[in-house]
Amino acid sequence: MYISAQINKETKICYAVIRSTELIKTDNSIQIESYDTSILGKKWNGSSWEEVPLPTPEEPTEPTT
C-alpha cells in the first residue's frame, strides 16, 4: 500500500491524502509514510510541511448610492 499527498502544483498546498495499491509518480504527488490528514491545507516546502496563514478578511465597504 502506498500513501501520497496530492498538492496544488502552483501553491504547493496539500488538498488530498490518498492510499493506492500502485506508486503514484506525478508532479503533484508526494509519497508520505502514514495516512496523516493533518497535512491538509499545509504547504510543502520541498522537505517538510508548513502552516499556511489564513488570509485576513477584508473590511466590508459601505455601498454607494
C-alpha atoms as a printed R data frame, in Angstrom:
   type eleno elety resid chain resno       x      y       z
1  ATOM     1    CA   MET     A     1   0.000  0.000   0.000
2  ATOM     2    CA   TYR     A     2   1.282  3.445  -0.953
3  ATOM     3    CA   ILE     A     3   0.197  6.699   0.633
4  ATOM     4    CA   SER     A     4   0.655 10.065  -1.011
5  ATOM     5    CA   ALA     A     5  -0.221 13.696  -0.531
6  ATOM     6    CA   GLN     A     6  -1.708 15.464  -3.517
7  ATOM     7    CA   ILE     A     7  -0.633 19.094  -3.798
8  ATOM     8    CA   ASN     A     8  -1.598 22.019  -5.975
9  ATOM     9    CA   LYS     A     9   1.258 22.461  -8.490
10 ATOM    10    CA   GLU     A    10   1.322 26.245  -8.160
11 ATOM    11    CA   THR     A    11   0.737 26.810  -4.441
12 ATOM    12    CA   LYS     A    12   2.238 23.502  -3.179
13 ATOM    13    CA   ILE     A    13  -0.688 23.234  -0.731
14 ATOM    14    CA   CYS     A    14  -1.973 19.750   0.104
15 ATOM    15    CA   TYR     A    15  -5.589 19.153  -0.921
16 ATOM    16    CA   ALA     A    16  -5.834 15.356  -0.515
17 ATOM    17    CA   VAL     A    17  -4.208 12.340   1.121
18 ATOM    18    CA   ILE     A    18  -4.766  9.080  -0.734
19 ATOM    19    CA   ARG     A    19  -3.994  5.376  -0.453
20 ATOM    20    CA   SER     A    20  -3.150  3.408  -3.561
21 ATOM    21    CA   THR     A    21  -2.040 -0.079  -4.486
22 ATOM    22    CA   GLU     A    22   0.377  1.415  -7.019
23 ATOM    23    CA   LEU     A    23   3.070  4.055  -6.636
24 ATOM    24    CA   ILE     A    24   1.863  7.393  -7.995
25 ATOM    25    CA   LYS     A    25   4.581  9.407  -9.729
26 ATOM    26    CA   THR     A    26   3.262 12.794 -10.772
27 ATOM    27    CA   ASP     A    27   4.385 16.396 -10.296
28 ATOM    28    CA   ASN     A    28   1.637 16.963  -7.741
29 ATOM    29    CA   SER     A    29   2.129 13.783  -5.678
30 ATOM    30    CA   ILE     A    30   4.422 13.389  -2.664
31 ATOM    31    CA   GLN     A    31   4.944  9.986  -1.059
32 ATOM    32    CA   ILE     A    32   4.327 10.035   2.711
33 ATOM    33    CA   GLU     A    33   4.823  7.364   5.353
34 ATOM    34    CA   SER     A    34   1.411  7.392   7.030
35 ATOM    35    CA   TYR     A    35  -2.167  8.394   6.307
36 ATOM    36    CA   ASP     A    36  -1.889 11.793   8.005
37 ATOM    37    CA   THR     A    37  -4.766 14.145   7.242
38 ATOM    38    CA   SER     A    38  -3.247 16.869   9.448
39 ATOM    39    CA   ILE     A    39  -1.202 17.966   6.410
40 ATOM    40    CA   LEU     A    40  -4.334 19.015   4.517
41 ATOM    41    CA   GLY     A    41  -4.120 22.743   3.833
42 ATOM    42    CA   LYS     A    42  -0.392 22.840   4.608
43 ATOM    43    CA   LYS     A    43   2.316 23.856   2.148
44 ATOM    44    CA   TRP     A    44   5.136 21.546   1.024
45 ATOM    45    CA   ASN     A    45   8.430 23.481   1.059
46 ATOM    46    CA   GLY     A    46  10.448 20.686  -0.520
47 ATOM    47    CA   SER     A    47  11.412 18.936   2.698
48 ATOM    48    CA   SER     A    48   8.617 19.496   5.238
49 ATOM    49    CA   TRP     A    49   5.069 20.772   5.715
50 ATOM    50    CA   GLU     A    50   4.452 24.394   6.728
51 ATOM    51    CA   GLU     A    51   1.380 26.054   8.191
52 ATOM    52    CA   VAL     A    52  -0.277 28.463   5.787
53 ATOM    53    CA   PRO     A    53  -1.623 31.653   7.368
54 ATOM    54    CA   LEU     A    54  -5.277 32.262   6.681
55 ATOM    55    CA   PRO     A    55  -5.974 35.343   4.578
56 ATOM    56    CA   THR     A    56  -7.170 38.358   6.502
57 ATOM    57    CA   PRO     A    57 -10.784 39.097   5.618
58 ATOM    58    CA   GLU     A    58 -11.342 42.469   4.024
59 ATOM    59    CA   GLU     A    59 -13.422 45.042   5.829
60 ATOM    60    CA   PRO     A    60 -16.853 45.422   4.242
61 ATOM    61    CA   THR     A    61 -17.302 48.660   2.381
62 ATOM    62    CA   GLU     A    62 -20.357 50.826   2.519
63 ATOM    63    CA   PRO     A    63 -22.432 50.578  -0.649
64 ATOM    64    CA   THR     A    64 -22.501 53.751  -2.686
65 ATOM    65    CA   THR     A    65 -25.858 55.048  -3.759
